[in-house]
Amino acid sequence: MTSTTVIELLYAVVTIVFIVAGLTMVGMAVRAYVQTGRTAMLHLSIGFSLAVAGAAATLISAFYNDFEGTRSLLLVKSSLFTVGFLFIIYSLVVYE
């Protein structure tokens, strides 16, 4: 097993763990929104959903394109993470 293969495998494992943790947070935020009706929880779930989408899209694209075009992949991931975290920050600011 080459070092490149190990790095790719580690990247996949860490990203999958992030996706599972993020989807858990999305589920918890949606459940909190249903129970409380607070829109902050809806914004929180949207934020985590975007972060998870960025991670998943990057992971799938990276393996599909054999890790070519890494700048584009990083741009997509960073953009979705940034917008997602803006939603998370907004949910904290408007929470009463």
BELPEWO-V592319 format. One record per residue. N is the residue number from 0. RES is the residue in one letter. SS is DSSP state (helix for helix, strand for strand, loop for the rest). Layout:
BEGIN
n = {N	N}
res = {RES	RES}
ss = {SS	SS}
END
This chain:
BEGIN
n = {0	1	2	3	4	5	6	7	8	9	10	11	12	13	14	15	16	17	18	19	20	21	22	23	24	25	26	27	28	29	30	31	32	33	34	35	36	37	38	39	40	41	42	43	44	45	46	47	48	49	50	51	52	53	54	55	56	57	58	59	60	61	62	63	64	65	66	67	68	69	70	71	72	73	74	75	76	77	78	79	80	81	82	83	84	85	86	87	88	89	90	91	92	93	94	95}
res = {M	T	S	T	T	V	I	E	L	L	Y	A	V	V	T	I	V	F	I	V	A	G	L	T	M	V	G	M	A	V	R	A	Y	V	Q	T	G	R	T	A	M	L	H	L	S	I	G	F	S	L	A	V	A	G	A	A	A	T	L	I	S	A	F	Y	N	D	F	E	G	T	R	S	L	L	L	V	K	S	S	L	F	T	V	G	F	L	F	I	I	Y	S	L	V	V	Y	E}
ss = {loop	loop	helix	helix	helix	helix	helix	helix	helix	helix	helix	helix	helix	helix	helix	helix	helix	helix	helix	helix	helix	helix	helix	helix	helix	helix	helix	helix	helix	helix	helix	helix	helix	helix	helix	helix	loop	loop	helix	helix	helix	helix	helix	helix	helix	helix	helix	helix	helix	helix	helix	helix	helix	helix	helix	helix	helix	helix	helix	helix	helix	helix	helix	helix	loop	loop	loop	loop	loop	helix	helix	helix	helix	helix	helix	helix	helix	helix	helix	helix	helix	helix	helix	helix	helix	helix	helix	helix	helix	helix	helix	helix	helix	helix	loop	loop}
END
